[in-house]
Amino acid sequence: MSLFTIRSLRSALLPPILSVLFLVPVTAQNLNTNAAHFKINLADSVWHVNADATSALDVYFEREALSDTGALIVGKYAQMVNKALQRYEVIEAYTLKADGRKLMVGKDGIQVQQGIATGGTGLSWPEAEVHQITFPDLQKGDKSVWRTHLTTLIPALPDWASYSSLGIPGVIYDRMRVRIEAPQSLALNVFSSGWKEEKTQVGQQAIWRFEFAQPTVQSVDNSPANTLASYPRIYASTYKDSPQLVAAYAQQANAKAIVTDEAKALAGRLVVGKSTTLAKAAAIHDWVRKNIRYVAVYLGNGGWVAHDVDWVLKNGYGDCKDHALLLQTLLKAVEIEAVPVLINTGNEYALAELPFGFNHVIVYIPSLDLFADATDSRIPFGALPWADADKPVAVALSAGAKVMRAPAFTPATNHVRLRTRLDIASSGKATGSVEFESTGFAATVAQDHVAQIPAGMGGMAVQKILEGSGYRGRGFTQYPAVQRDTQVQSMKITDLEIDNLLGDPNAGSISPHPSVNLPMYVVSNMGDYTAPKRDFAVFCVPIQVREEFELRFDPAFQLLRVPASVKESHADGIAFEAQYTRDGNTVKGWRELTLSQTRHVCSADDYAARKPVMNRIAQHLRSGILYQQ
């Protein structure tokens, strides 16, 4: 995975709508732990949905500790619900000792926390209610057992009820059972994959029964993508698809897109002197992203209802729904249509079979065919944050909601050029310079790095960069001020001195392009192709990285070998070329990697097809210049 596209993400800028947190049953998707230490003996769930979309969920759960670490894991359980919409009850909970004794959880073992509050950009949800069960004297070989009842009294959106259950590959399940009951007249939509399914009808009730077992731990890919459309799963929803979900969301959002006097006056001031729709939309979007702080505070109907526009303007902050509504309303004030968009900012690049997984709201401007996300203050109008790009989205168009796809990055919009010049003394010390230019999202990440350098502390920043590479040295930085209105950033390290560039000045090997701790190099942006195979999709980020370098060795050195020039390509948008020339003790060259596939995620089959060429590129990047004195 590229450091330019992944590590710099600020997840706090990507707030969830929280649709699944209080509607997903208490099953394995809540257990993000090492399955080798515990197993699920039985998970038994019964979900009954009524004709008015209210529902009740009864759960029996039994987990067994297979190790001392497992005892710590299964010795505690927590469930979060929305107290504005739901009621949660722990019927019973106990530790089942290995010798058959039951140790009941007392009242003091069930803690209820009202609301969630965090500082900064962390999630705050006053209407959340967290129930935590702590099991007494739970040791290796013991089991934690509980029964709970969850009632949903008010649907989060009109006539919407939903349920999901996933089987996680890294978890052992002796047995999972799910029963879904709904009136036949409700025409509940149900999908399953990887579960044994049986559907019957008793009177006017439709009944689905599912069973699932996974007796051994299955392999778990590193950073899997598209899990909502890949894992063994059950989805049930009164809404048949994503367009129906976003249409229901838009109905209440549009009702709040009221152009008040304050909103109309503000929008008018923002577009003064702007004659085109594009210029007006850009001015309004950029004002919102710069002036309205993102603060994740969820109020009202389960996190699905935005604050009033005047409230957001008065307070100067809001969550994703508030940003989207304010942007929609201000655009409406100058007669530019914008509509709500539901999106998943996680690792999901394929829609689930039913409307699940959306956790963020942005807007779409039909007249410009542009998506806009004002929650990320770093991203100018016309561009999208990494977490939004190349995602399937549900768009509430006025002519009818539909599924669309947010644009992907391209090498032209995610580009880096790096130049290094070094003079290498016989002592192994080097002097020279390093500079880079970046555009697109790569520039946004570079801006994040540059913005962290305090005024007058460029020299210290260079020391830290070198230390991160295992070097000792010094230098100075030169860079233009960060301008978040453009995705362009450059920086130059001048008067660079590296005291220990060569580990052994007498003889050894050095890369023709020695790297420092900056995420601008080809090797940092190739992705991870070390696994022999994958079972799930993986990130494959479109980007172009060009390195140019010149190493001038002291005449005391004898250069024994310089890497040969190479060229690699693959039909799936991979192109790599490296050229090296030697003139006496000077080695010059360049490397360029272009990943131009039109998507951000590759399937397991794509991974297998790309792996050989990517491994050959990685092997070449490990080649070096052999020298001796």
C-alpha positions as CSV (number, residue, x, y, z in Angstrom):
1,M,0.0,0.0,0.0
2,S,1.3,3.4,-0.8
3,L,2.2,5.7,2.0
4,F,0.9,8.5,-0.2
5,T,-2.6,7.0,-0.3
6,I,-3.1,5.2,2.9
7,R,-1.0,6.1,5.9
8,S,-1.8,9.8,5.9
9,L,-5.6,9.3,6.1
10,R,-7.2,11.0,9.0
11,S,-10.0,8.7,9.8
12,A,-11.6,11.3,12.0
13,L,-12.4,13.3,8.9
14,L,-14.5,10.4,7.6
15,P,-17.4,10.2,10.0
16,P,-19.8,7.3,10.0
17,I,-23.6,7.5,9.8
18,L,-23.7,4.6,12.3
19,S,-26.5,2.7,10.6
20,V,-25.1,-0.7,11.4
21,L,-23.9,-0.1,14.9
22,F,-27.3,-0.5,16.4
23,L,-28.9,-2.8,13.8
24,V,-26.2,-5.4,13.4
25,P,-26.8,-8.4,15.6
26,V,-24.3,-9.4,18.2
27,T,-22.3,-11.8,16.1
28,A,-18.8,-12.4,14.9
29,Q,-18.4,-9.1,13.1
30,N,-18.0,-7.5,16.5
31,L,-15.1,-9.7,17.4
32,N,-11.9,-8.3,16.0
33,T,-9.5,-10.5,17.9
34,N,-7.1,-13.3,17.5
35,A,-9.3,-16.3,17.0
36,A,-6.6,-18.8,18.0
37,H,-7.2,-17.8,21.6
38,F,-11.0,-18.5,21.7
39,K,-13.9,-20.0,19.7
40,I,-17.6,-19.4,19.4
41,N,-19.4,-22.6,20.5
42,L,-22.9,-21.3,19.7
43,A,-24.4,-18.1,18.4
44,D,-28.1,-18.3,18.2
45,S,-30.1,-15.3,16.9
46,V,-33.8,-14.8,16.3
47,W,-34.8,-11.5,14.5
48,H,-38.5,-10.8,14.3
49,V,-39.5,-7.8,12.2
50,N,-43.0,-6.3,12.3
51,A,-45.1,-4.8,9.5
52,D,-44.3,-1.3,10.7
53,A,-40.5,-2.0,10.5
54,T,-40.1,-2.2,14.3
55,S,-38.3,-5.3,15.3
56,A,-36.9,-7.5,18.1
57,L,-33.7,-9.4,18.3
58,D,-33.0,-12.3,20.7
59,V,-29.5,-13.5,21.0
60,Y,-27.8,-16.4,22.8
61,F,-24.0,-16.4,22.7
62,E,-21.4,-18.8,24.0
63,R,-17.7,-18.2,23.7
64,E,-14.9,-20.5,25.0
65,A,-11.4,-19.4,26.1
66,L,-8.8,-21.6,24.6
67,S,-5.8,-19.8,26.3
68,D,-5.1,-17.4,29.0
69,T,-5.2,-14.6,26.4
70,G,-8.5,-15.9,25.2
71,A,-9.8,-15.7,28.8
72,L,-9.1,-11.9,28.7
73,I,-10.9,-11.6,25.4
74,V,-14.1,-13.5,26.2
75,G,-14.2,-12.3,29.8
76,K,-15.8,-9.0,28.7
77,Y,-18.5,-8.1,26.2
78,A,-19.9,-4.8,25.1
79,Q,-22.8,-3.8,22.9
80,M,-23.7,-0.2,21.8
81,V,-27.3,0.7,21.0
82,N,-29.2,3.9,20.2
83,K,-31.3,4.7,23.2
84,A,-33.5,7.1,21.2
85,L,-34.6,4.2,19.0
86,Q,-34.0,1.0,20.9
87,R,-34.2,-0.8,24.2
88,Y,-31.6,-3.4,25.2
89,E,-31.9,-5.9,28.0
90,V,-29.4,-8.5,29.3
91,I,-31.6,-11.5,30.2
92,E,-28.9,-13.5,31.8
93,A,-25.1,-13.7,31.7
94,Y,-22.7,-16.1,33.4
95,T,-19.4,-17.8,33.4
96,L,-19.7,-21.5,32.6
97,K,-16.7,-23.2,34.3
98,A,-14.9,-26.1,32.8
99,D,-16.3,-28.3,35.7
100,G,-19.9,-27.3,34.8
101,R,-20.5,-24.7,37.5
102,K,-22.4,-21.5,36.6
103,L,-21.1,-18.2,38.0
104,M,-23.9,-15.7,37.4
105,V,-23.0,-12.1,36.5
106,G,-24.4,-9.8,39.2
107,K,-25.8,-6.3,38.7
108,D,-22.4,-4.8,39.3
109,G,-21.1,-6.9,36.5
110,I,-23.3,-5.2,33.9
111,Q,-22.3,-1.6,33.4
112,V,-24.4,0.9,31.3
113,Q,-22.7,4.0,29.9
114,Q,-24.9,6.8,28.7
115,G,-23.5,8.5,25.7
116,I,-20.0,8.7,24.2
117,A,-17.9,11.8,24.4
118,T,-14.4,12.2,23.0
119,G,-12.1,15.2,22.4
120,G,-10.8,16.5,19.1
121,T,-12.4,15.0,16.0
122,G,-13.3,11.7,17.8
123,L,-16.9,10.5,17.7
124,S,-19.4,11.9,20.3
125,W,-22.8,10.4,20.5
126,P,-24.9,11.5,23.4
127,E,-27.8,9.1,22.5
128,A,-25.5,6.0,22.4
129,E,-26.0,3.5,25.2
130,V,-23.2,1.1,25.9
131,H,-23.9,-2.1,27.8
132,Q,-20.8,-3.9,29.1
133,I,-20.8,-7.4,30.7
134,T,-17.8,-8.5,32.8
135,F,-17.8,-12.2,33.5
136,P,-16.5,-13.5,36.9
137,D,-13.6,-15.8,37.4
138,L,-13.2,-16.7,33.7
139,Q,-10.1,-18.8,33.0
140,K,-8.7,-20.9,30.2
141,G,-11.2,-23.6,29.4
142,D,-14.2,-21.6,30.7
143,K,-17.0,-20.1,28.7
144,S,-18.8,-16.8,28.7
145,V,-22.5,-17.1,28.1
146,W,-25.2,-14.4,27.7
147,R,-28.7,-13.9,26.4
148,T,-30.0,-10.5,25.3
149,H,-33.1,-8.9,23.9
150,L,-32.9,-5.8,21.7
151,T,-36.1,-4.0,20.7
152,T,-36.1,-1.4,17.9
153,L,-39.0,0.9,18.7
154,I,-38.5,3.5,16.0
155,P,-37.0,2.8,12.5
156,A,-34.0,5.0,11.7
157,L,-35.6,5.8,8.4
158,P,-39.2,5.4,7.4
159,D,-40.3,1.8,7.1
160,W,-36.6,0.6,7.3
161,A,-35.5,-2.4,9.2
162,S,-32.3,-4.3,8.6
163,Y,-30.2,-7.1,9.9
164,S,-26.8,-8.5,9.0
165,S,-24.5,-11.3,10.2
166,L,-21.0,-12.1,8.9
167,G,-18.8,-15.1,9.3
168,I,-15.2,-13.9,9.8
169,P,-12.5,-16.2,8.3
170,G,-10.2,-15.9,11.3
171,V,-12.8,-17.1,13.8
172,I,-13.7,-20.7,14.8
173,Y,-17.5,-21.3,14.8
174,D,-18.8,-24.6,16.1
175,R,-22.3,-23.5,15.2
176,M,-24.1,-20.3,14.2
177,R,-27.9,-20.3,13.8
178,V,-30.1,-17.4,12.6
179,R,-33.8,-17.3,12.3
180,I,-35.6,-14.4,10.6
181,E,-39.4,-13.9,10.9
182,A,-41.4,-11.4,9.0
183,P,-45.0,-10.9,7.8
184,Q,-45.4,-12.3,4.3
185,S,-47.0,-9.0,3.3
186,L,-43.8,-7.1,4.2
187,A,-41.9,-8.8,1.3
188,L,-38.7,-8.7,3.3
189,N,-35.5,-8.8,1.1
190,V,-33.1,-11.5,2.3
191,F,-29.8,-12.6,0.9
192,S,-27.3,-15.2,2.1
193,S,-24.0,-16.6,0.9
194,G,-21.9,-19.3,2.6
195,W,-24.7,-20.3,5.0
196,K,-27.1,-23.2,4.8
197,E,-30.5,-21.6,4.1
198,E,-34.1,-22.9,4.4
199,K,-37.2,-20.8,3.9
200,T,-40.7,-21.8,5.0
201,Q,-44.1,-20.1,5.7
202,V,-46.2,-20.6,8.8
203,G,-49.6,-18.9,8.4
204,Q,-48.9,-15.3,7.3
205,Q,-45.3,-15.4,8.5
206,A,-42.3,-15.9,6.3
207,I,-39.5,-17.7,8.1
208,W,-35.8,-18.1,7.1
209,R,-33.4,-20.5,8.9
210,F,-29.7,-20.3,8.5
211,E,-26.8,-22.3,9.8
212,F,-23.1,-21.8,9.6
213,A,-20.0,-23.6,10.9
214,Q,-16.3,-23.0,10.6
215,P,-14.4,-25.7,12.5
216,T,-10.9,-24.4,11.8
217,V,-9.4,-21.0,11.5
218,Q,-9.4,-19.9,7.8
219,S,-6.6,-17.8,6.3
220,V,-7.0,-14.1,6.8
221,D,-5.6,-11.8,4.2
222,N,-3.7,-8.7,5.3
223,S,-6.0,-5.6,4.8
224,P,-8.8,-7.3,2.9
225,A,-11.1,-5.3,0.7
226,N,-14.7,-5.9,-0.3
227,T,-15.4,-8.1,2.7
228,L,-19.1,-7.1,2.9
229,A,-19.5,-8.7,-0.5
230,S,-17.1,-11.6,0.1
231,Y,-17.4,-13.1,3.6
232,P,-20.1,-15.7,4.5
233,R,-23.0,-13.4,5.1
234,I,-26.7,-12.8,5.7
235,Y,-28.4,-9.6,4.9
236,A,-32.0,-8.7,5.4
237,S,-33.7,-5.4,4.7
238,T,-37.1,-3.9,4.1
239,Y,-35.4,-1.7,1.5
240,K,-34.6,-3.6,-1.7
241,D,-31.5,-1.8,-2.8
242,S,-29.2,1.2,-2.2
243,P,-31.2,3.6,-4.4
244,Q,-34.2,3.1,-2.1
245,L,-32.1,3.7,0.9
246,V,-30.6,7.0,-0.4
247,A,-34.0,8.1,-1.6
248,A,-35.3,7.7,2.0
249,Y,-32.3,9.5,3.4
250,A,-32.7,12.3,0.9
251,Q,-36.4,12.8,1.6
252,Q,-35.6,14.0,5.2
253,A,-32.4,15.7,4.1
254,N,-34.1,17.7,1.4
255,A,-36.8,18.7,3.8
256,K,-34.1,20.4,5.9
257,A,-32.4,22.1,3.0
258,I,-34.2,25.3,3.7
259,V,-32.7,28.5,2.3
260,T,-33.0,30.8,5.3
261,D,-32.3,34.5,5.1
262,E,-28.9,33.9,6.7
263,A,-28.0,31.1,4.2
264,K,-29.2,33.2,1.2
265,A,-27.2,36.2,2.3
266,L,-24.1,34.1,2.9
267,A,-24.3,32.3,-0.5
268,G,-24.8,35.7,-2.2
269,R,-21.6,37.1,-0.7
270,L,-19.6,34.0,-1.6
271,V,-20.4,34.1,-5.3
272,V,-19.9,37.8,-5.9
273,G,-17.8,38.2,-9.0
274,K,-18.3,34.5,-10.0
275,S,-20.1,34.1,-13.3
276,T,-20.0,30.4,-14.0
277,T,-21.6,27.5,-12.1
278,L,-18.2,25.9,-11.6
279,A,-16.8,29.1,-10.0
280,K,-19.8,29.6,-7.8
281,A,-19.9,26.0,-6.6
282,A,-16.1,26.0,-5.9
283,A,-16.4,29.2,-3.8
284,I,-19.2,27.8,-1.7
285,H,-17.6,24.4,-1.3
286,D,-14.3,25.9,-0.2
287,W,-15.9,28.2,2.2
288,V,-17.7,25.3,3.9
289,R,-14.6,23.1,4.1
290,K,-12.5,26.0,5.5
291,N,-15.0,27.5,7.9
292,I,-17.1,24.6,9.3
293,R,-15.1,22.3,11.5
294,Y,-15.8,18.6,11.3
295,V,-17.0,17.4,14.7
296,A,-18.6,14.0,15.0
297,V,-21.6,14.7,17.2
298,Y,-24.6,12.6,16.5
299,L,-28.0,13.8,17.6
300,G,-31.6,13.0,16.8
301,N,-32.8,9.9,14.8
302,G,-29.9,7.5,15.1
303,G,-27.3,9.7,13.4
304,W,-29.3,10.0,10.2
305,V,-30.7,13.5,10.7
306,A,-28.6,16.6,10.2
307,H,-28.9,19.7,12.3
308,D,-30.7,22.7,10.9
309,V,-28.6,24.9,8.6
310,D,-28.8,27.9,10.8
311,W,-27.6,25.8,13.8
312,V,-24.5,24.7,11.8
313,L,-23.8,28.3,10.7
314,K,-24.2,29.6,14.2
315,N,-21.9,27.0,15.8
316,G,-19.4,26.6,12.9
317,Y,-19.2,22.9,13.2
318,G,-21.0,19.7,12.2
319,D,-20.6,16.1,11.2
320,C,-20.8,14.8,7.6
321,K,-24.5,15.1,7.3
322,D,-24.3,18.7,8.5
323,H,-21.6,19.6,6.0
324,A,-23.5,17.9,3.1
325,L,-26.8,19.6,4.1
326,L,-25.1,23.0,4.4
327,L,-23.3,22.7,1.1
328,Q,-26.6,21.5,-0.6
329,T,-28.5,24.4,0.9
330,L,-26.0,27.1,0.0
331,L,-25.8,25.8,-3.6
332,K,-29.6,25.8,-3.7
333,A,-29.5,29.4,-2.6
334,V,-27.7,30.3,-5.9
335,E,-29.9,28.0,-8.0
336,I,-27.3,25.1,-8.2
337,E,-28.8,21.7,-7.6
338,A,-26.8,19.4,-5.3
339,V,-28.1,16.0,-4.0
340,P,-27.1,13.7,-1.1
341,V,-24.8,10.8,-1.7
342,L,-24.2,7.8,0.5
343,I,-20.8,6.3,0.5
344,N,-18.5,3.8,2.4
345,T,-15.2,5.3,3.4
346,G,-13.7,2.0,4.4
347,N,-12.3,-0.8,2.4
348,E,-15.4,-1.5,0.4
349,Y,-15.2,-1.0,-3.3
350,A,-18.2,-3.3,-4.2
351,L,-21.8,-2.9,-3.0
352,A,-23.2,-5.5,-0.7
353,E,-26.2,-7.4,-2.2
354,L,-28.6,-5.3,-0.1
355,P,-28.2,-1.7,1.2
356,F,-25.6,-2.1,3.8
357,G,-22.2,-0.5,4.7
358,F,-22.8,3.2,4.0
359,N,-21.1,5.3,6.6
360,H,-20.6,8.8,5.2
361,V,-22.5,11.5,3.3
362,I,-21.2,13.7,0.5
363,V,-23.0,15.6,-2.3
364,Y,-23.2,15.4,-6.1
365,I,-23.7,18.3,-8.4
366,P,-25.5,17.0,-11.5
367,S,-24.9,20.1,-13.7
368,L,-21.1,19.7,-13.2
369,D,-21.0,15.9,-12.9
370,L,-18.9,16.4,-9.7
371,F,-18.8,14.8,-6.3
372,A,-17.8,17.1,-3.4
373,D,-16.9,16.3,0.2
374,A,-16.6,19.4,2.4
375,T,-15.7,17.5,5.6
376,D,-12.0,17.2,4.6
377,S,-10.6,20.7,4.8
378,R,-7.4,19.6,2.9
379,I,-9.2,18.8,-0.4
380,P,-10.1,21.5,-2.8
381,F,-13.2,21.5,-5.0
382,G,-13.0,19.1,-7.9
383,A,-11.0,16.5,-6.0
384,L,-11.9,13.8,-3.5
385,P,-10.2,12.4,-0.4
386,W,-8.6,9.0,-0.8
387,A,-11.4,7.3,1.1
388,D,-14.1,8.6,-1.3
389,A,-12.4,7.9,-4.6
390,D,-13.4,4.9,-6.8
391,K,-16.3,4.0,-4.5
392,P,-19.7,2.8,-5.5
393,V,-22.2,5.4,-4.3
394,A,-25.9,5.8,-3.9
395,V,-27.0,9.1,-5.4
396,A,-30.4,10.7,-4.7
397,L,-30.9,12.3,-8.1
398,S,-34.1,14.3,-8.5
399,A,-35.1,12.1,-11.5
400,G,-34.6,9.0,-9.5
401,A,-31.9,7.6,-7.1
402,K,-29.3,5.4,-8.7
403,V,-25.9,3.8,-8.0
404,M,-22.9,5.6,-9.5
405,R,-19.2,5.5,-9.0
406,A,-17.0,8.2,-7.6
407,P,-14.0,8.9,-9.9
408,A,-10.7,7.0,-9.3
409,F,-7.3,8.6,-9.1
410,T,-5.1,8.5,-12.2
411,P,-1.3,8.8,-12.6
412,A,-1.9,12.4,-13.7
413,T,-3.8,13.1,-10.4
414,N,-1.5,11.2,-8.1
415,H,2.0,11.9,-9.3
416,V,5.4,12.3,-7.7
417,R,8.8,13.3,-9.2
418,L,11.9,13.0,-7.0
419,R,15.5,14.1,-7.7
420,T,18.6,13.2,-5.7
421,R,22.2,14.4,-6.2
422,L,24.9,13.1,-4.0
423,D,28.7,13.5,-3.9
424,I,30.2,10.5,-2.0
425,A,33.5,11.0,-0.3
426,S,36.1,8.2,0.4
427,S,35.0,8.4,4.1
428,G,31.5,7.3,3.2
429,K,30.1,10.7,3.9
430,A,27.8,12.3,1.2
431,T,26.7,15.8,0.4
432,G,24.1,17.0,-2.0
433,S,20.4,17.6,-2.3
434,V,17.0,15.9,-2.5
435,E,13.9,17.5,-4.0
436,F,10.4,16.4,-4.9
437,E,7.4,17.7,-6.8
438,S,3.9,16.2,-6.3
439,T,0.4,16.7,-7.7
440,G,-3.0,15.4,-6.9
441,F,-3.6,13.4,-3.7
442,A,0.1,12.7,-3.4
443,A,0.5,16.5,-3.0
444,T,-2.2,16.6,-0.3
445,V,-0.2,14.0,1.6
446,A,3.1,15.9,1.0
447,Q,1.3,19.1,2.3
448,D,0.4,17.2,5.4
449,H,4.1,16.4,6.0
450,V,5.3,19.9,5.2
451,A,2.6,21.5,7.4
452,Q,4.0,19.7,10.4
453,I,7.4,21.4,10.1
454,P,7.4,24.4,12.6
455,A,8.7,27.7,11.3
456,G,12.4,27.8,11.6
457,M,12.7,24.1,12.3
458,G,13.5,22.9,8.8
459,G,17.0,21.8,9.9
460,M,15.5,19.7,12.8
461,A,13.0,18.2,10.3
462,V,15.9,17.0,8.1
463,Q,17.7,15.4,11.0
464,K,14.5,13.5,11.9
465,I,14.0,12.4,8.2
466,L,17.6,11.1,8.2
467,E,17.3,9.4,11.5
468,G,14.2,7.6,10.3
469,S,16.4,6.2,7.5
470,G,19.2,5.1,9.8
471,Y,21.4,8.0,8.8
472,R,23.2,10.8,10.7
473,G,23.3,14.2,9.1
474,R,21.9,17.6,8.6
475,G,20.5,19.9,6.0
476,F,17.9,22.7,5.3
477,T,14.5,22.6,3.8
478,Q,13.0,24.9,1.2
479,Y,9.4,24.8,0.2
480,P,6.5,27.0,-0.8
481,A,3.8,27.7,1.8
482,V,1.1,25.0,1.8
483,Q,-1.8,26.1,-0.3
484,R,-4.8,23.9,0.2
485,D,-6.6,25.4,-2.8
486,T,-4.4,23.4,-5.1
487,Q,-3.0,19.9,-5.0
488,V,0.5,20.8,-5.8
489,Q,3.5,20.6,-3.4
490,S,7.2,20.6,-3.6
491,M,10.1,20.6,-1.2
492,K,13.9,20.7,-1.5
493,I,16.5,19.5,1.1
494,T,19.6,21.6,0.4
495,D,23.1,21.6,1.9
496,L,22.4,17.9,2.7
497,E,25.1,16.1,4.6
498,I,24.9,12.4,5.4
499,D,27.7,11.3,7.7
500,N,27.2,7.5,7.2
501,L,25.8,7.0,3.8
502,L,28.1,4.0,3.2
503,G,28.0,1.4,5.9
504,D,31.6,0.3,5.0
505,P,33.5,2.8,2.9
506,N,36.1,0.2,2.0
507,A,33.8,-2.2,0.1
508,G,30.1,-2.9,-0.2
509,S,26.9,-2.1,-2.1
510,I,24.7,0.9,-2.2
511,S,21.4,1.6,-4.0
512,P,21.8,3.7,-7.1
513,H,19.1,5.9,-5.5
514,P,19.6,5.9,-1.7
515,S,16.3,6.7,-0.1
516,V,15.5,8.7,3.0
517,N,12.4,8.5,5.1
518,L,10.0,10.2,2.7
519,P,7.1,8.3,1.0
520,M,8.0,9.5,-2.5
521,Y,9.9,6.5,-3.8
522,V,8.8,3.8,-6.2
523,V,9.3,1.1,-3.5
524,S,7.0,3.0,-1.2
525,N,4.1,3.0,-3.7
526,M,4.0,-0.4,-5.2
527,G,1.7,-2.1,-2.8
528,D,2.3,-5.4,-0.9
529,Y,2.8,-8.4,-3.2
530,T,4.6,-10.6,-0.6
531,A,1.7,-13.1,0.1
532,P,1.9,-16.2,-2.1
533,K,-1.8,-15.8,-2.8
534,R,-4.9,-13.9,-1.6
535,D,-8.5,-14.9,-1.0
536,F,-9.8,-11.4,-0.9
537,A,-9.4,-8.2,-2.9
538,V,-6.4,-5.8,-2.2
539,F,-5.6,-2.2,-2.8
540,C,-3.9,-1.3,-6.1
541,V,-3.6,2.4,-6.2
542,P,-3.2,4.4,-9.5
543,I,0.0,6.5,-9.3
544,Q,3.0,7.6,-11.1
545,V,6.4,7.9,-9.4
546,R,9.5,9.1,-11.2
547,E,12.9,9.0,-9.5
548,E,15.9,10.8,-11.0
549,F,19.4,10.5,-9.4
550,E,23.0,11.2,-9.8
551,L,25.8,9.7,-7.6
552,R,29.3,11.1,-7.9
553,F,31.9,8.8,-6.2
554,D,35.3,10.0,-5.1
555,P,38.1,8.9,-7.4
556,A,39.3,6.6,-4.6
557,F,36.4,4.3,-5.3
558,Q,36.4,1.5,-7.9
559,L,32.9,0.8,-9.2
560,L,32.6,-2.9,-9.8
561,R,29.0,-3.1,-11.0
562,V,26.1,-0.9,-11.9
563,P,22.6,-2.3,-12.3
564,A,21.5,-3.0,-15.8
565,S,18.6,-1.0,-17.3
566,V,15.3,-2.8,-17.3
567,K,11.8,-2.4,-18.6
568,E,8.7,-4.3,-17.3
569,S,5.1,-4.0,-18.1
570,H,1.8,-5.8,-17.6
571,A,-1.6,-5.6,-19.4
572,D,-3.2,-4.5,-16.2
573,G,-1.8,-1.0,-16.3
574,I,1.7,-1.7,-14.9
575,A,4.7,0.0,-16.5
576,F,8.2,0.2,-15.0
577,E,11.4,1.4,-16.6
578,A,14.8,2.0,-15.1
579,Q,17.8,3.5,-17.0
580,Y,21.4,3.7,-15.6
581,T,24.4,5.2,-17.2
582,R,28.0,5.3,-15.9
583,D,30.6,7.9,-16.8
584,G,33.8,7.2,-14.9
585,N,32.8,7.4,-11.2
586,T,29.5,9.1,-11.9
587,V,26.3,7.1,-12.0
588,K,23.1,8.8,-13.4
589,G,19.7,7.3,-14.0
590,W,16.0,7.3,-13.5
591,R,13.2,5.0,-12.5
592,E,9.6,5.4,-13.3
593,L,6.6,3.3,-12.1
594,T,3.2,4.0,-13.6
595,L,0.2,2.1,-12.2
596,S,-2.7,3.2,-14.5
597,Q,-5.4,0.6,-13.8
598,T,-8.8,2.3,-13.6
599,R,-9.6,1.1,-10.1
600,H,-8.3,1.3,-6.5
601,V,-8.8,-2.4,-5.6
602,C,-7.7,-5.6,-7.3
603,S,-9.4,-9.0,-6.9
604,A,-7.5,-12.1,-5.8
605,D,-7.2,-13.1,-9.4
606,D,-5.8,-9.7,-10.3
607,Y,-3.3,-10.0,-7.5
608,A,-2.1,-13.3,-8.8
609,A,-1.7,-11.9,-12.3
610,R,0.1,-8.8,-11.2
611,K,2.3,-10.5,-8.6
612,P,5.1,-11.9,-10.9
613,V,5.8,-8.5,-12.6
614,M,5.6,-6.6,-9.3
615,N,8.0,-9.0,-7.7
616,R,10.4,-8.6,-10.6
617,I,10.3,-4.9,-10.1
618,A,10.8,-5.2,-6.4
619,Q,13.8,-7.5,-7.0
620,H,15.4,-5.0,-9.4
621,L,14.9,-2.2,-6.8
622,R,17.0,-4.2,-4.4
623,S,20.0,-4.3,-6.8
624,G,22.9,-2.0,-6.1
625,I,26.2,-0.4,-7.1
626,L,29.2,-2.6,-6.0
627,Y,32.2,-0.5,-5.0
628,Q,35.6,-0.9,-3.3
629,Q,38.6,1.3,-2.5
